[in-house]
Amino acid sequence: MTLAIRPETSADIPAIERLTADAFLHAPHRSGTEQFIVDALRRAGQLTLSLVALEDGELVGHVALSPVNISSGATGWYGLSPISVTPARQGAGIGSRLMAAALAGLRDLGAEGCVLLGDPGYYSRFGFVVHPGLVLPGVPAEYFQALALGGNWAEGEVSYHAAFDATA
């Protein structure tokens, strides 16, 4: 099977929504609104990178990246969320390929860093670590991780765009 990763097109939008809903359907820490977040980010013009993974022409994965705010005023930091792989293809390396493409895309943009909320056992393989100077209020600290891409760590409280509160 051939896997290709490319930026989303408008024709991908319905499939991205279905894929994201399916991917998070049985996830233990899901909000049930992950598919709405991507659409809300897109409508707000805050979807910096939206990459799809196609396997033999079928959409099997997606990752979204958007700017985050840091209370210190640091700029150039992005949040990676959500990342989705169709349930039948999870564990086949598609998520890893999407992560590599997303981080390469951020580097191409000159991003300073990336944050995410997720399993440390999975995301540490991409260089993400818990950085005590970056916090996301209200979540267990061990699940909020960061990766400095520009060499300097930001410090402060992180907040995501209001699109992360989308419910429809």
Backbone as a ProteinNet text record, in pm:
[ID]
protein_1_A
[PRIMARY]
MTLAIRPETSADIPAIERLTADAFLHAPHRSGTEQFIVDALRRAGQLTLSLVALEDGELVGHVALSPVNISSGATGWYGLSPISVTPARQGAGIGSRLMAAALAGLRDLGAEGCVLLGDPGYYSRFGFVVHPGLVLPGVPAEYFQALALGGNWAEGEVSYHAAFDATA
[TERTIARY]
84	0	88.4	45.4	119.9	53.8	133.1	82.9	137.9	48.2	87.3	31	110.3	65.9	72.7	-37.6	-45.9	-138.1	-134.4	-229.5	-372.7	-464.8	-605.7	-651.4	-753.4	-824.5	-969	-1043.1	-1183.2	-1261.7	-1222.7	-1291.6	-1270.3	-1166.2	-1136.1	-1219.1	-1278.8	-1340.1	-1444.1	-1540.5	-1637.1	-1570.2	-1472.2	-1403	-1320.5	-1260.7	-1185.1	-1277.8	-1397.1	-1491.9	-1532.4	-1564.9	-1602.9	-1487.1	-1368.2	-1249.8	-1221.2	-1226.8	-1196.6	-1298.2	-1424.7	-1528.2	-1505	-1477.1	-1452.5	-1327.8	-1221.5	-1094.3	-1105.6	-1190	-1201.6	-1321.2	-1397.8	-1521.4	-1501.1	-1394.9	-1371.1	-1246.3	-1193.8	-1074.8	-1110.4	-1024.6	-1058.5	-1075.4	-1003	-1009.2	-1070	-1159.9	-1218.6	-1320.4	-1342	-1446.7	-1573.5	-1561.1	-1675	-1696.8	-1608.3	-1622.9	-1501.7	-1411.6	-1286.7	-1311.5	-1411.2	-1438.9	-1487.7	-1551.3	-1600.3	-1487.3	-1384.9	-1270.4	-1203	-1178.7	-1110.7	-1192.5	-1323	-1408.1	-1408.4	-1415.1	-1416.5	-1284	-1173.1	-1042.8	-1037.5	-1086.7	-1086.8	-1170.8	-1290.8	-1379.5	-1318	-1241.6	-1181.2	-1049.8	-1006.7	-879.7	-759.4	-776.6	-670.3	-609.5	-642.5	-588.8	-460.6	-348.8	-219.4	-175.6	-183.2	-151.6	-261.5	-307.4	-405.7	-361.8	-305.8	-248.6	-332.4	-347.6	-419.6	-323.7	-353.5	-280	-374.1	-326.7	-405.2	-332.8	-405.4	-351.6	-424.9	-351	-411.6	-534.7	-524.9	-630.4	-738.8	-738.7	-840.6	-785	-863.2	-821.2	-821.6	-703.3	-688.8	-632	-593.3	-538.3	-543.6	-536.6	-540.9	-472.9	-408.4	-352.1	-376.9	-409.8	-435.8	-339.9	-290.4	-204.4	-255.3	-256.2	-305.8	-223.3	-220.5	-142.6	-199.8	-111.6	-153.6	-103.5	-168.3	-124.6	-49.7	54.5	132.7	134.6	104.1	86.4	208	325.9	446.9	457	372.2	379.1	466.1	521.9	602.6	518.3	580.4	508.2	574	505	559.7	538.1	447.4	417	281.5	271.7	151.7	106	-23.1	-80.4	-111.7	-72.7	-102.6	-222.8	-335.4	-457.3	-572.1	-651.3	-632.8	-549.4	-503	-440.8	-526.2	-564.9	-661.5	-616.7	-637.3	-614.1	-737.5	-783.6	-900.4	-876.6	-976.1	-955.2	-896	-936.9	-887.3	-738.9	-681.1	-540.2	-452.7	-509.5	-429.2	-324	-205.8	-95.9	-13.6	-44.2	27.5	132.3	159.4	261.3	209.6	79.9	23.1	33.8	2.8	13.8	156.6	252.3	393.8	433.2	386.5	416.7	351.2	228.4	161.5	236.7	283	359.1	485.6	558	682	653.8	548.2	513	468.4	393.1	346.1	463.5	556.9	672.6	762.3	776.1	853.4	784.8	652.9	578.9	596.6	595.6	618.7	759.8	856.7	995.1	1004.9	938	937.8	877	781.6	718.4	803.5	910.3	994	935.2	850.8	786.4	890	857.9	944.1	920.3	796.3	768.7	627.4	601.4	472.9	434.4	306.9	254.5	143	118.5	7.2	-33.2	-150.9	-204.3	-220.7	-147.1	-155.6	-68.1	-63.9	8	159.3	226.5	371	446.6	396.4	461.5	465.3	367.4	362.9	440.9	412.4	467.8	614	666.1	807.8	897.5	852.7	935.5	960.1	879.9	898.2	972.5	1016	1092.4	1011	883	799.5	831.6	836.2	863.4	772.3	758.4	691.3	792.3	755.9	843.3	774.6	830.8	762.9	727	796.4	768.5	648.7	598.7	479.6	367.6	256.6	146.7	16.1	-69.2	-205.7	-294.5	-352.3	-431.7	-544.9	-564.4	-676.8	-652.1	-529.6	-500.5	-382.3	-375	-260	-130.4	-35	89.1	163	156.5	233.6	180.6	60	3.4	18.8	59.4	80.9	229.6	260.5	399.9	434.2	563.3	609	737.3	761	883	931.2	1051.2	1108.6	1172.9	1126	1179	1283.8	1271.9	1362.3	1478.2	1488	1599.7	1569.3	1467.3	1434.8	1298.7	1292.9	1166.8	1085.9	959.1	867.2	831.2	787.2	743.2	607.2	518.8	389.8	274.8	154.7	32.6	-6.4	-42.5	-80.9	-232.5	-284	-426.9	-446.3	-542.9	-579.3	-687.5	-705.6	-809.2	-946.8	-1040.2	-1176.2	-1242.3	-1190.5	-1245.3	-1239.1	-1151	-1141	-1260.1	-1345.7	-1467.9	-1587.9	-1564.8	-1673.9	-1749.6	-1881	-1964.6	-2049.9	-2036.2	-2112.6	-2044.8
-117.7	0	123.8	223.8	347.8	455.1	519.5	626.2	758.5	854.1	989.2	1087.5	1188.4	1293.2	1424.7	1501.2	1628.9	1722.4	1853.1	1946.2	1910.7	1939.5	1915.2	2001.2	1954.3	2033.5	2046.1	2134.1	2151.1	2021.7	1941.7	1814.6	1715.1	1734.3	1643.4	1671.3	1787.4	1832.1	1734.5	1686.6	1590.8	1462.3	1412.5	1289.7	1312.5	1430.7	1462.4	1460	1517.6	1520	1377.6	1293.4	1154.5	1077.4	1092.6	1023.6	1062.3	1190.9	1238	1184.3	1187.8	1133.8	985	909.3	765.4	736.2	811.3	786.9	807.5	901.2	932.1	865.1	788	730.2	653.7	575.8	494.3	536.5	653.8	703.2	733.1	695.2	709.4	853.8	947.5	1085.7	1179.4	1129.1	1209.7	1307.6	1415.3	1510.1	1484.4	1413.2	1391.8	1506	1605.3	1723.1	1743.4	1647	1664	1701.2	1641.1	1671.3	1815.3	1871	2008.3	2109.4	2071.8	2161.6	2196.3	2096.5	2120.1	2216.4	2194.2	2282.9	2424.9	2436.3	2569.1	2641.8	2570.2	2631.5	2679.6	2597.5	2632.4	2759	2762.2	2879.1	3006.1	2991	3107.6	3149.9	3076.6	3108.5	3075.1	2980	2944.7	2807.5	2746.4	2615.4	2636.5	2642	2672.7	2562.1	2439.7	2323.1	2220.6	2165.9	2058.8	1958.6	1848.2	1748.1	1621.3	1560.4	1433.8	1325	1203.3	1084.9	1003.5	970.4	891.5	761.2	653.3	522	468	455.2	413	496.5	627.4	721.7	739.5	657.6	667.4	745.7	841.2	921.6	834.3	817.5	731.5	804.8	931.2	1005.4	1154.5	1228.3	1374.1	1430.7	1544.4	1616.8	1765.6	1833.7	1977.8	2048.9	2164.2	2248.1	2390.9	2456.2	2593	2670.3	2803	2882.4	2872.8	2880.4	2889.3	3021.2	3065.9	3185.6	3142.7	3216.3	3189.8	3318.7	3307.2	3425	3516.3	3464.5	3547.9	3635.3	3607.9	3682	3614.9	3499.1	3425.4	3393.8	3405.1	3379.7	3264.7	3218.9	3113.4	2973.3	2957.9	2827.4	2781.3	2649.8	2591.5	2471.3	2446.3	2328.6	2224.5	2102.3	1990.9	1918	1931.7	1866.3	1902.1	1803.9	1661.9	1594.6	1474.8	1387	1260.9	1218.7	1109.8	1009.9	882.6	773.9	684.6	645.6	559.3	434.8	393.2	283.4	156.1	119.5	-3.5	3.1	123.2	137.8	190.7	204.6	248.3	143.5	188.1	97.7	58.4	117.8	83	187.8	283.9	384.5	510.4	518.3	636	759.2	743.1	854.6	905.6	815.1	855.4	933.7	890.5	962.6	1100.4	1109.6	1239.6	1331.6	1276.9	1357.5	1411.9	1327.2	1371.3	1480.4	1465	1566.1	1695.6	1685.2	1804.8	1882.4	1812.4	1881.2	1939.9	1871	1926.5	2052.2	2049	2167	2285.2	2259.9	2367.9	2423.6	2335.7	2383.4	2470.6	2429.1	2508.3	2646.6	2656.9	2784.7	2870.8	2812	2884.4	2887.3	2789.8	2784	2770.3	2827.9	2817.7	2688.9	2638.6	2517.2	2468.3	2353.4	2286.4	2226.5	2235.2	2174	2077.6	1983.4	1890.7	1829.5	1775.2	1705.1	1559.8	1469.1	1330	1238.3	1114.1	1007.7	1029.4	1050.9	1072	953.3	832.9	714.9	714.1	775.1	781.6	901.8	1019.5	1142.4	1167.6	1101.2	1119.7	1072.4	978.5	929	1036.4	1143.2	1253.9	1370.8	1353.1	1456	1541.3	1513.6	1591	1552.7	1654.4	1634.7	1725.5	1692.3	1783.2	1891.5	2016	2128.6	2208.1	2209	2270.9	2418.3	2487.2	2628.6	2654.3	2552.1	2563.9	2482.7	2547.2	2477.1	2502.5	2403.1	2415.1	2394.5	2501.5	2490.5	2388.6	2313.9	2222.4	2083.2	2054.9	1920	1862.8	1729.9	1670.1	1707.8	1759.2	1812.2	1710.3	1581.8	1481.3	1457.2	1503.3	1483.1	1604.2	1717.8	1837.2	1844.3	1829.2	1816.3	1919.4	1943.4	2046	2001.7	2065.4	2043.3	2179.5	2220.6	2346.7	2322.2	2391.9	2375.8	2481.7	2596.9	2707.6	2718.6	2624.8	2625.7	2689.3	2775.2	2843.1	2797.5	2772.9	2734.4	2857.1	2852.7	2955.1	2919.2	3017.6	2997.5	3063.4	3000.7	3061.4	2964.7	3019.4	2941.2	2943	2826.5	2810.9	2810.4	2876.3	2867.1	2842.9	2758.1	2725	2820.8	2829.2	2913.2	2870.7	2963.9	2934.8	2823.6	2793.5	2684.4	2551.2	2537.5	2413	2391.2	2492.7	2480	2446.6	2427.1	2400.5	2273.5	2279.5	2164.2	2121.9	2191	2153.2	2212
0	0	0	-72.7	-83.9	1.7	87.3	172.9	124	103.3	62.3	164.1	197.8	289	213.8	223.5	153.5	230.5	198.5	260.1	220.8	311	280.5	163.4	97	-4.2	42.1	-19.9	19.4	-1.7	-97	-121	-6.7	73.9	184.9	309.7	320	445.4	500.5	422.1	479.7	529.2	455.8	496.2	622.5	638.2	759.4	880.2	865.1	976.5	1016.1	919.3	948.8	1012.3	953.5	1004.2	1148.9	1178.4	1313.9	1413.4	1379.2	1468.3	1492.8	1387.1	1400.7	1482.9	1459.5	1527.9	1678.6	1720.6	1863.5	1930.4	1856	1907.6	2037.7	2047.3	2166.6	2243.6	2214.7	2284.8	2430.4	2525.4	2667	2714.6	2658	2707.1	2603.7	2523.4	2416.7	2473	2397.5	2435	2354.4	2242.9	2155	2058.6	2065.6	1979.1	1888.7	1885.4	1810.5	1664.5	1601	1460.3	1441.7	1543.5	1534.3	1550.4	1626.2	1648.7	1516.8	1433.7	1305.4	1219.8	1210.5	1130.7	1186.9	1319.8	1381.7	1360.2	1368.7	1340	1195.5	1103.9	961.2	938.6	996.7	979.5	1037.9	1146.3	1212.6	1147.6	1045.6	981.5	1068.1	1158.6	1253.3	1227.9	1116.8	1083.5	1004.3	1076	1014.4	919.8	965.8	883.2	902	792.7	795.7	690.4	737.9	648.2	650.9	534.7	524.5	479.4	524.6	480.7	393.5	274.5	179.3	152.7	166	137.9	15.3	-92.7	-219.4	-252	-227.6	-261.7	-157	-51.3	53.5	172	222.6	337.1	462.5	522.9	640.6	761.7	745.8	857.8	836	945.9	941.1	1065	1049.3	1162.9	1142.6	1252.9	1251	1344.3	1300.3	1383	1377.1	1493.1	1502.7	1604.4	1591.9	1687.1	1828.9	1926.4	2066.5	2122.9	2228	2299.4	2425.3	2456.4	2577	2657.9	2786.6	2871.7	2874.9	2848.3	2848.2	2723.8	2624.9	2499	2394.4	2427.3	2329.7	2206.7	2090	1965.6	1889.4	1786.8	1702.3	1756.3	1852.2	1909.4	1858.4	1835.5	1775.8	1857.4	1850.8	1913.2	1807.7	1834.3	1745.9	1803.9	1735.6	1781.7	1688.9	1655.5	1681.5	1573	1605.6	1507.1	1505.3	1386.9	1373.3	1268.5	1299.8	1204.1	1207.9	1091.6	1085.1	1171.9	1250.7	1345.6	1283.3	1164.3	1101.7	1067.2	1064.1	1025.3	1140	1260.1	1373.5	1404.7	1442.1	1473	1351.6	1235.9	1112.4	1072.7	1160.8	1132.1	1065.2	1040.3	973.8	1063	1191.3	1285	1295.1	1295.8	1300.7	1177	1062.8	938.2	938.9	989.4	999.7	1095.2	1208.9	1305.1	1241.1	1171.1	1107.1	1004.7	927.3	826.8	893.6	1001.5	1072.9	1131.2	1194.4	1252.9	1145.1	1033.7	921.5	868.8	860.4	815.5	908.7	1039.3	1135.7	1122.6	1104.1	1085.8	960.4	853.6	729.8	750.9	842.3	874.1	967.4	1020.9	1116.9	1256.6	1289	1420.3	1531.1	1644.9	1762.5	1839.2	1835.1	1909.3	1890.3	1951.3	1938	2072.4	2105.3	2227.4	2189.8	2279.6	2259.1	2391.2	2392.1	2507.1	2465.1	2529.6	2488.3	2570.7	2528.8	2597.7	2587.4	2701.5	2697.9	2638	2658.7	2604.7	2452.5	2390.8	2244.4	2192.1	2246	2188	2222.6	2324.9	2357.8	2243.5	2163.6	2051.7	1946.8	1948.2	1854.5	1917.7	2042.1	2111	2207	2221.3	2313	2456.3	2542.4	2684.4	2765.3	2892.3	2984.1	3017.4	2992.9	3025.2	3136	3256.2	3370.3	3350.2	3262.4	3240	3149.9	3084.9	3000.2	3063	3090.7	3156.1	3082.4	3085.7	3036.4	3157.7	3210.3	3332.9	3318.4	3426.5	3430.8	3376.1	3333.8	3283.8	3362.6	3373.9	3442.1	3369.7	3443.8	3385.4	3300.9	3336.2	3263.1	3121.9	3092.7	2959.2	2868	2924.6	2842.5	2810.4	2681.9	2639.4	2533.7	2519.9	2426.3	2357.4	2245.6	2168.4	2119.2	2162.4	2115.7	1979.8	1878.9	1743.7	1711	1774	1745.1	1841.6	1935.7	2028.8	2162.3	2170.9	2295.8	2346.4	2474.9	2536.1	2572.8	2545.4	2594.3	2737.7	2811.7	2949.2	2964.8	3040.3	3070.8	3055.2	3075.3	3058.1	2911.6	2861.6	2722.1	2712.5	2610.5	2581.6	2432.8	2404.8	2267.2	2218.9	2089.2	2029.3	2079.7	2080.6	2124.4	2043.6	1925.1	1844.1	1917.6	2014.8	2089.9	2183	2193.6	2270.2	2182.1	2052.6	1958.2	1995.8	1983.7	2014.5	1895.4	1784.7	1664	1542.4
[MASK]
++++++++++++++++++++++++++++++++++++++++++++++++++++++++++++++++++++++++++++++++++++++++++++++++++++++++++++++++++++++++++++++++++++++++++++++++++++++++++++++++++++++++

